[in-house]
């Protein structure tokens, strides 16, 4: 789905529909967070689309283990660690998530 289509969808849905769409569509959730929480433009949409496809496979149980390696500043931490965790808790508040890092700061 293209960026302008997501913009249109955000404007067209009501509160109940918005909550439902945020819970069911990770890409929509990402776009919504960037525009309404971070108040900045979502860049690198092709990479974000690729990451969301991986997340959907994990959600469906098609993929059990994933390692994502790419250079810094591509949005891996933002999308996978922060936004994916928030999305999971939005859908399942009792979920348990473990995040491991090489660095104690992260």
Buried (B, 14 or more C-beta within 10 A) or exposed (E): EEEEEBEEBBEEBEEEEBEEBBBEBBBBBBBBBBBEEEEEEBEEBEBBEEBBEBBBEBBEEEEEEEEEEEEEEBBBBBBBBEBBEBBBEEBEEEEEEEEEEEEEEE
